Amino acid sequence: MTSTIETDPHQIKDLIHLALLEDIGDGDHSSLSCVPEGATKRARLLVKQDGILAGVEVALIIFEETARQYGHKPLEIKVLLPDGSEVKKGDVVLTAEGSARLILKAERLVLNIMQRMSGIATYTRQMAALVSDLPVKLLDTRKTTPNFRLFEKMATKIGGAVNHRMGLYDMIMLKDNHVDYAGGIEQAILRSNEYRKKTGKSLKIEIETRNLNEVDEVLRVGKVDIIMLDNFNLADLSEAVKRIAGRFETEASGNITEKTLREVALTGVDGVSSGALTHQARSLDLSLKAF
């Protein structure tokens, strides 16, 4: 199974530990009160809705970390369907066997994360299919759930999008407010280049433009890597791509949904970013059942 986890695994584990603390607190009293300590049981993860599966590798880490943190023997898990699989109602994703109390402790966190990730992967796959024949990248954004961005970015990648920036730390992204606060496009670009030189950081610089006049100013100043074309109409978007003429990478953004994605991509931009991939996706229905 090809790994979908390319980030620091310790970061994933830290997020899982916080989520377990949120859910379990001082103990799973439902299980402690009625399930014998040594009881060994089986469960299977069932698909209840057609879509794209995401979060299987995360689920394995959740089971592992829950066992380690709460002193259980690890479960015996058999994965039947990997991340990225097209699934249909009734499919079995994995089976787990071992401590009944451990299964019950991990159950809700596994389902919450996998349902959310699978919903995002499903919607992203639908969006990616609309432009699969075009030389354009479908990009995700920072419009994510706080403390859940890592998992949501993993899901968009599984669905077929390209991860853009993870946060404020891995790119210089000069949005409209940055430009206005800096005193204009030229000042923002020049200061950003000075900052990059002073700090020695090899960060790409992307600048947002709101109209063709701003595109022309960026072309005059130069010294950027990517020009964002935000909320341009299709005619102006095509004209902007023509004026930029490959000097810089281009990204279209602004109200990109399944209704607008393809026509925007057809203008010739290099990438199209869509916050809808994460903030408009609906969770995919999954369940963990004893058998």
Secondary structure, 3 states (H helix, E strand, C coil): CCCCCCCCHHHHHHHHHHHHHHHHCCCCHHHHHHCCCCCEEEEEEEECCCEECCCHHHHHHHHHHHHHHCCCCCCEEEECCCCCCEECCCCEEEEEEEEHHHHHHHHHHHHHHHHHHHHHHHHHHHHHHHCCCCCCEEECCCCCCCCCHHHHHHHHHHHCCECCCCCCCCCEEECHHHHHHHCCHHHHHHHHHHHHHHHCCCCCEEEEECCHHHHHHHHHHCCCCEEEEECCCHHHHHHHHHHHCCCCEEEEECCCCCCCHHHHHCCCCCEEECCHHHHCCCCCCEEEEEC
